[in-house]
Amino acid sequence: MLRFVYSPRFDLNVADLRLALINYLLSRQREEDFLLVVDDRSEMTDREATRAAEAKELLDKFVLHSERQLYRSEARNRYQQLALHLLESGKAFLCTCEEKSEHSEESDEEDPRRYGGRCLRLSSEELRKIRDENLPFTIRIRKPAETIVWRDLLQGEFHAAPEEVDHFVLRLSDGSPSRTFADAVDEMSNGISLVVEEERHLGEVPRQIHLRRSLGYEEEITYAHIPPLLDETGRKFSPHGAPSVKALLAEGFLPDALINYLLRLGNESLEGVFTLPEAVESFELGGLSPLPVRFDLDELRALNREHLRRMDDRTLSLIFGFADASIGRLAKLYLEEAPTIRGLEEKIRKIFSPKNCKGLQGESLRLLSEAILSAPYFPDFDAFENDLGSRTGLQRETLRSSLYRLLTGSDEGPALPELYTHIKSYITEVARCQH
């Protein structure tokens, strides 16, 4: 089984989605289940509960269906029992030292400096005081006796000395598990075979290995840590500072284009325009670059344009409230200047909205509108234009510029003959003036 861990304290972003996509693809290639883990170790606020629901809906929109979902709030007893087991077996100890941050996502919920060891051997009197005065405490695991060696599929071989693993926190002072402990327990409990995470979690691996060994878990888990995404200036996004998936969809990017772009980033095994089912066949974990990759909105727009261009014309028209392939082809005329659904929607809405027939061109616009509303149907643009010229008396240059504004609400864009081909069936609806 493979898994993707989502924190509801933040909106699902493109770095999250990239990680979920990679885990999903590998689960399908390996014919294993895909597990969605919601990291709600502390009680969720209403906003966090909404984010968790939205994240599940977004993953479904991208067809990343998980066979199982795990909410960590529902597994608190398991975390607690295993922490107590380590405590009772002498492999862990109570600690009253102050925590840096109880739910930090940066590293491991505690100060990255080495633990001083003050609570390693608490006396019976000190332990009784913790119990009687109900003092806040954490549970820390004792550091390993030997160096831990492991190999990452993307990053190579690593060695972590006992001092690097350190006496790290299992249970926070509020009773919730640390992220590292929750990850290790979930991986054991659900039979996770391969963990693919961001590079910033690389330091947690020896701690998870130490935890599993301390709990007697003998199954091997393989790790692969992917490099981070960079912003357009070449700087690393903060852990949850990458663009929101919800915002990009609202802007008019297609799920298929986002899938295509995120899987292509730093990946030699995938190129060109493809869909998720095609990626399942071609994706290779070893094809991922070990170097950070830049998230470029212009590149995403270009790829979104290609997916829109390949979309079935009638299907595209349905997005704008039509069921007519001609409207889909009309929208595609604007792809160079409007490579997103929202941009195309604005173009189509402008065409089908009544036009402002006031100002310098007002009289010619009104003349053309009246002529069109009373004219017969012309399948050919030249015949249509000639009829308007003879009935309005407008010179060709004035007629063309005014007609363009009447039909599109703007002064430039695709050529009139091409536009007319796609809107001629709607010409009396399009050529209206505001009243």
C-alpha positions as CSV (number, residue, x, y, z in Angstrom):
1,M,0.0,0.0,0.0
2,L,1.1,3.6,-0.6
3,R,-0.2,6.7,1.1
4,F,-0.5,10.4,0.9
5,V,-0.6,12.5,4.1
6,Y,-2.7,15.8,4.0
7,S,-2.7,18.4,6.7
8,P,-6.1,20.2,6.9
9,R,-4.4,23.2,8.5
10,F,-3.6,24.4,4.9
11,D,-5.4,24.3,1.5
12,L,-4.3,21.5,-0.8
13,N,-1.5,23.0,-3.0
14,V,0.4,22.0,-6.1
15,A,3.2,20.4,-4.1
16,D,0.7,18.3,-2.3
17,L,-1.0,17.3,-5.5
18,R,2.3,16.4,-7.2
19,L,3.1,14.1,-4.2
20,A,-0.4,12.5,-4.3
21,L,-0.2,11.9,-8.0
22,I,3.2,10.2,-7.7
23,N,2.0,7.9,-4.9
24,Y,-1.2,7.2,-6.8
25,L,0.6,6.2,-10.0
26,L,3.0,4.0,-8.1
27,S,0.1,2.3,-6.3
28,R,-1.5,1.5,-9.6
29,Q,1.7,0.2,-11.2
30,R,2.4,-2.0,-8.2
31,E,-1.3,-3.1,-8.0
32,E,-1.5,-1.9,-4.4
33,D,-4.1,0.2,-2.6
34,F,-3.9,4.0,-2.2
35,L,-4.4,5.4,1.3
36,L,-5.4,9.0,2.1
37,V,-4.2,10.0,5.6
38,V,-5.8,13.2,7.1
39,D,-3.3,14.5,9.6
40,D,-5.8,15.7,12.2
41,R,-3.8,14.8,15.3
42,S,-5.3,17.7,17.2
43,E,-9.0,18.6,17.2
44,M,-9.9,20.2,13.9
45,T,-11.5,23.6,13.7
46,D,-14.6,24.1,11.5
47,R,-12.4,25.6,8.8
48,E,-10.0,22.6,9.0
49,A,-12.8,20.1,8.7
50,T,-14.0,22.0,5.6
51,R,-10.5,21.9,4.1
52,A,-10.3,18.2,4.7
53,A,-13.6,17.6,2.9
54,E,-12.5,19.9,0.1
55,A,-9.2,18.1,-0.3
56,K,-11.0,14.7,-0.6
57,E,-13.3,16.3,-3.3
58,L,-10.3,17.8,-5.1
59,L,-8.5,14.4,-5.2
60,D,-11.6,12.8,-6.5
61,K,-11.8,15.5,-9.2
62,F,-8.3,14.5,-10.3
63,V,-9.5,10.8,-10.2
64,L,-7.1,10.0,-7.4
65,H,-9.6,7.7,-5.7
66,S,-8.3,6.2,-2.4
67,E,-9.4,2.7,-1.4
68,R,-9.1,3.7,2.2
69,Q,-9.1,6.9,4.3
70,L,-7.5,7.3,7.7
71,Y,-8.2,10.2,10.0
72,R,-5.5,10.3,12.7
73,S,-8.0,11.6,15.3
74,E,-9.7,8.1,15.0
75,A,-6.4,6.3,15.7
76,R,-5.4,8.2,18.9
77,N,-5.8,5.1,21.1
78,R,-3.4,3.1,19.0
79,Y,-0.8,5.9,19.2
80,Q,-1.3,6.1,22.9
81,Q,-1.0,2.4,23.5
82,L,2.2,2.0,21.5
83,A,3.8,5.0,23.2
84,L,2.9,3.5,26.6
85,H,4.3,0.2,25.5
86,L,7.6,1.8,24.7
87,L,7.5,3.6,28.0
88,E,6.8,0.5,30.0
89,S,9.5,-1.5,28.2
90,G,12.1,1.2,29.1
91,K,12.6,2.2,25.5
92,A,11.0,5.6,26.1
93,F,10.9,8.0,29.0
94,L,8.8,10.9,30.4
95,C,10.2,14.4,29.7
96,T,9.1,17.8,31.2
97,C,11.4,19.9,29.0
98,E,9.6,22.6,27.1
99,E,8.6,21.9,23.5
100,K,9.4,24.4,20.7
101,S,6.2,23.8,18.8
102,E,3.7,21.1,19.4
103,H,2.5,20.9,15.8
104,S,5.2,22.3,13.7
105,E,5.4,21.0,10.1
106,E,8.9,22.2,9.6
107,S,10.7,19.2,11.0
108,D,9.7,17.2,14.0
109,E,7.6,19.2,16.4
110,E,10.5,20.0,18.6
111,D,13.7,22.1,18.8
112,P,16.1,20.8,16.2
113,R,19.0,21.2,18.6
114,R,20.2,18.0,20.3
115,Y,18.2,17.0,23.4
116,G,20.2,17.8,26.6
117,G,19.2,14.6,28.4
118,R,17.9,16.2,31.6
119,C,15.0,13.8,32.0
120,L,16.7,10.6,30.9
121,R,16.8,9.3,34.4
122,L,14.0,10.9,36.4
123,S,13.9,9.8,40.1
124,S,10.8,8.1,41.5
125,E,10.2,11.4,43.4
126,E,10.2,13.4,40.2
127,L,7.9,10.9,38.5
128,R,5.5,11.1,41.4
129,K,5.5,14.9,41.2
130,I,4.6,14.7,37.5
131,R,1.7,12.5,38.4
132,D,0.5,14.2,41.6
133,E,0.7,17.8,40.3
134,N,-0.5,16.8,36.8
135,L,2.5,18.5,35.2
136,P,2.6,18.6,31.4
137,F,5.0,16.1,29.9
138,T,6.1,14.5,26.6
139,I,7.2,11.0,25.9
140,R,10.6,10.6,24.2
141,I,12.1,7.5,22.8
142,R,15.7,6.6,23.8
143,K,18.2,7.1,20.9
144,P,19.4,3.9,19.2
145,A,22.6,2.2,20.2
146,E,24.0,2.0,16.7
147,T,24.2,4.0,13.5
148,I,21.2,3.5,11.2
149,V,21.9,3.0,7.5
150,W,19.3,3.2,4.8
151,R,19.1,3.8,1.1
152,D,16.7,6.3,-0.5
153,L,15.6,5.4,-4.1
154,L,16.3,9.0,-5.3
155,Q,18.8,10.4,-2.8
156,G,21.2,7.5,-2.3
157,E,22.6,6.0,0.9
158,F,22.5,7.7,4.3
159,H,24.0,7.0,7.7
160,A,22.5,8.5,10.9
161,A,24.6,8.2,14.1
162,P,22.7,7.8,17.4
163,E,23.3,11.4,18.3
164,E,21.6,12.5,15.0
165,V,18.6,10.4,15.7
166,D,18.6,11.7,19.3
167,H,15.9,11.1,22.0
168,F,13.0,12.5,20.0
169,V,9.4,13.1,21.0
170,L,6.7,10.5,20.5
171,R,3.8,12.0,22.4
172,L,3.3,15.7,22.7
173,S,2.3,17.4,25.9
174,D,-1.3,17.7,24.7
175,G,-1.5,13.9,24.3
176,S,-1.3,13.8,20.5
177,P,1.4,11.9,18.7
178,S,4.3,13.7,16.9
179,R,4.2,13.6,13.1
180,T,7.1,11.2,13.0
181,F,5.5,8.8,15.5
182,A,2.1,8.9,13.7
183,D,3.8,8.3,10.3
184,A,5.7,5.2,11.7
185,V,2.6,3.7,13.4
186,D,0.4,4.3,10.3
187,E,3.0,2.7,8.1
188,M,3.2,-0.4,10.3
189,S,-0.6,-0.6,10.9
190,N,-1.5,-0.4,7.2
191,G,1.3,-2.3,5.6
192,I,2.8,0.6,3.7
193,S,5.5,-0.8,1.3
194,L,6.9,2.4,-0.2
195,V,6.9,5.9,1.2
196,V,7.3,8.8,-1.3
197,E,7.6,12.1,0.5
198,E,9.1,15.5,0.0
199,E,12.8,15.9,0.6
200,R,12.2,18.0,3.7
201,H,11.1,14.8,5.5
202,L,14.3,13.0,4.8
203,G,15.6,13.5,8.3
204,E,12.6,11.6,9.7
205,V,13.5,8.3,8.1
206,P,16.1,7.1,10.6
207,R,13.8,8.0,13.4
208,Q,11.0,6.0,11.8
209,I,13.3,3.0,11.3
210,H,14.4,3.2,14.9
211,L,10.7,3.4,16.0
212,R,9.7,0.3,14.0
213,R,12.7,-1.7,15.3
214,S,11.8,-0.7,18.9
215,L,8.3,-1.9,18.4
216,G,9.5,-5.2,16.9
217,Y,8.3,-4.5,13.3
218,E,10.4,-6.4,10.9
219,E,8.9,-5.6,7.5
220,E,11.1,-3.4,5.3
221,I,9.8,-0.1,4.0
222,T,11.3,1.5,0.9
223,Y,11.7,5.3,0.8
224,A,11.9,7.9,-2.0
225,H,12.2,11.6,-1.3
226,I,11.4,14.0,-4.1
227,P,13.0,17.4,-4.4
228,P,11.0,20.5,-3.6
229,L,9.2,22.9,-6.0
230,L,10.6,26.3,-6.5
231,D,8.7,29.5,-7.2
232,E,9.2,31.5,-10.4
233,T,12.1,33.3,-8.9
234,G,13.9,30.1,-8.2
235,R,13.3,30.1,-4.4
236,K,11.8,27.2,-2.4
237,F,8.2,27.5,-1.6
238,S,7.6,27.4,2.1
239,P,6.2,24.0,3.2
240,H,2.6,25.1,2.5
241,G,3.2,28.2,0.4
242,A,2.8,26.7,-3.1
243,P,-0.2,27.8,-5.2
244,S,-3.5,26.5,-4.1
245,V,-5.1,23.8,-6.3
246,K,-8.6,25.2,-5.7
247,A,-7.4,28.7,-6.8
248,L,-5.9,27.3,-10.0
249,L,-9.1,25.4,-10.9
250,A,-11.1,28.6,-10.2
251,E,-8.8,30.4,-12.6
252,G,-9.7,28.0,-15.3
253,F,-6.9,25.4,-15.4
254,L,-8.0,21.9,-16.3
255,P,-7.4,18.9,-14.0
256,D,-5.8,17.1,-16.9
257,A,-3.4,20.0,-17.6
258,L,-2.4,20.2,-13.9
259,I,-1.8,16.4,-13.8
260,N,0.2,16.6,-17.0
261,Y,2.3,19.6,-15.9
262,L,3.1,18.4,-12.3
263,L,4.1,14.9,-13.5
264,R,6.3,16.3,-16.2
265,L,8.2,18.5,-13.8
266,G,11.8,17.3,-13.5
267,N,10.8,13.9,-15.0
268,E,12.7,12.4,-17.9
269,S,10.2,9.5,-18.3
270,L,7.3,11.7,-19.2
271,E,7.0,14.3,-22.0
272,G,4.4,15.9,-24.2
273,V,0.7,16.0,-23.7
274,F,-0.8,13.0,-21.8
275,T,-3.6,12.0,-19.5
276,L,-3.5,10.2,-16.1
277,P,-4.2,6.7,-17.5
278,E,-1.3,7.2,-20.0
279,A,1.0,8.3,-17.2
280,V,0.2,5.1,-15.3
281,E,1.8,3.2,-18.2
282,S,4.9,5.5,-18.6
283,F,5.8,6.9,-15.2
284,E,9.1,5.9,-13.8
285,L,10.1,6.9,-10.3
286,G,13.8,6.7,-11.3
287,G,13.1,9.3,-14.0
288,L,12.6,12.1,-11.4
289,S,15.4,14.6,-11.2
290,P,17.2,14.7,-7.8
291,L,17.3,18.5,-8.2
292,P,14.6,21.0,-7.2
293,V,12.2,22.0,-10.1
294,R,10.6,25.4,-10.8
295,F,6.8,25.8,-11.0
296,D,6.2,28.1,-13.9
297,L,2.7,29.4,-14.5
298,D,3.5,30.4,-18.1
299,E,4.4,26.7,-18.8
300,L,1.2,25.6,-17.2
301,R,-0.8,28.0,-19.3
302,A,0.8,26.7,-22.4
303,L,0.0,23.1,-21.5
304,N,-3.5,24.1,-20.5
305,R,-4.0,25.6,-23.9
306,E,-3.0,22.3,-25.6
307,H,-5.4,20.3,-23.5
308,L,-8.2,22.8,-24.3
309,R,-7.3,22.6,-28.0
310,R,-7.6,18.8,-27.9
311,M,-10.9,18.8,-26.0
312,D,-13.9,17.7,-27.9
313,D,-15.6,20.8,-29.3
314,R,-19.1,20.0,-28.0
315,T,-17.7,19.1,-24.6
316,L,-16.0,22.4,-24.4
317,S,-19.1,24.3,-25.3
318,L,-21.0,22.6,-22.4
319,I,-18.7,24.5,-20.0
320,F,-20.1,27.8,-21.4
321,G,-23.8,26.6,-21.3
322,F,-24.1,25.4,-24.9
323,A,-24.3,22.0,-26.5
324,D,-23.0,23.0,-29.8
325,A,-19.6,22.1,-31.3
326,S,-19.5,25.5,-33.1
327,I,-19.3,27.3,-29.8
328,G,-16.4,25.0,-28.8
329,R,-14.6,25.9,-32.0
330,L,-15.4,29.6,-31.4
331,A,-13.8,29.4,-28.0
332,K,-10.7,27.8,-29.5
333,L,-10.1,30.8,-31.7
334,Y,-9.2,32.7,-28.5
335,L,-6.8,30.1,-27.1
336,E,-3.6,32.1,-27.8
337,E,-4.8,35.1,-25.8
338,A,-7.0,33.2,-23.3
339,P,-5.4,29.8,-22.4
340,T,-7.8,29.1,-19.4
341,I,-11.4,28.3,-19.0
342,R,-12.1,31.5,-17.2
343,G,-10.4,33.6,-20.0
344,L,-12.4,31.8,-22.7
345,E,-15.6,32.2,-20.6
346,E,-15.1,35.9,-20.6
347,K,-14.7,36.0,-24.4
348,I,-17.8,33.9,-25.0
349,R,-19.8,36.0,-22.4
350,K,-18.8,39.2,-24.1
351,I,-19.9,37.9,-27.5
352,F,-23.3,36.9,-26.3
353,S,-24.0,40.0,-24.2
354,P,-25.8,43.0,-25.5
355,K,-23.3,45.6,-26.8
356,N,-22.9,49.2,-25.8
357,C,-24.1,51.1,-28.9
358,K,-23.3,54.6,-27.7
359,G,-20.3,56.8,-28.3
360,L,-18.5,57.5,-31.5
361,Q,-19.5,54.3,-33.2
362,G,-23.0,54.3,-31.8
363,E,-24.9,55.2,-34.9
364,S,-23.2,52.6,-37.1
365,L,-23.6,49.9,-34.4
366,R,-27.3,50.6,-34.2
367,L,-27.7,50.6,-38.0
368,L,-25.9,47.2,-38.2
369,S,-27.9,45.7,-35.4
370,E,-31.2,46.7,-37.0
371,A,-30.1,45.4,-40.4
372,I,-28.9,42.1,-39.0
373,L,-32.1,41.6,-36.9
374,S,-34.2,42.0,-40.1
375,A,-31.9,40.2,-42.5
376,P,-32.3,36.7,-43.9
377,Y,-29.8,33.9,-42.9
378,F,-26.5,34.0,-44.9
379,P,-24.3,30.9,-44.6
380,D,-21.4,32.7,-46.3
381,F,-19.7,35.7,-44.7
382,D,-19.1,37.6,-47.9
383,A,-22.8,37.5,-48.8
384,F,-23.6,38.6,-45.2
385,E,-21.2,41.5,-45.4
386,N,-22.3,42.7,-48.8
387,D,-26.0,42.7,-47.7
388,L,-25.1,44.8,-44.7
389,G,-23.2,47.2,-46.8
390,S,-26.0,47.7,-49.3
391,R,-28.7,48.2,-46.6
392,T,-26.7,50.4,-44.2
393,G,-24.7,52.5,-46.7
394,L,-21.6,52.1,-44.5
395,Q,-18.1,52.2,-46.1
396,R,-16.2,48.9,-45.9
397,E,-13.7,50.1,-43.3
398,T,-16.3,51.6,-41.0
399,L,-18.6,48.6,-41.6
400,R,-15.9,46.1,-40.6
401,S,-14.7,47.9,-37.5
402,S,-18.3,48.5,-36.3
403,L,-19.4,45.0,-37.1
404,Y,-16.4,43.6,-35.2
405,R,-17.4,45.6,-32.1
406,L,-21.1,44.6,-32.5
407,L,-20.3,40.9,-32.7
408,T,-17.5,40.6,-30.1
409,G,-17.7,43.7,-27.9
410,S,-14.0,44.4,-28.6
411,D,-11.8,45.9,-31.4
412,E,-9.4,43.0,-32.1
413,G,-9.2,39.3,-32.1
414,P,-9.9,36.5,-34.6
415,A,-10.7,37.4,-38.2
416,L,-14.4,38.3,-38.9
417,P,-15.0,35.6,-41.6
418,E,-13.7,32.9,-39.1
419,L,-15.8,34.3,-36.3
420,Y,-18.9,34.4,-38.4
421,T,-18.5,30.7,-39.3
422,H,-19.1,29.8,-35.7
423,I,-21.7,32.4,-34.6
424,K,-23.9,32.7,-37.8
425,S,-26.6,30.4,-36.2
426,Y,-26.7,32.8,-33.3
427,I,-26.3,36.1,-35.2
428,T,-29.5,37.7,-34.1
429,E,-28.7,36.9,-30.5
430,V,-25.2,38.2,-30.8
431,A,-25.8,41.4,-32.7
432,R,-27.9,43.2,-30.0
433,C,-27.5,46.6,-28.5
434,Q,-28.1,47.4,-24.9
435,H,-31.4,49.2,-24.1
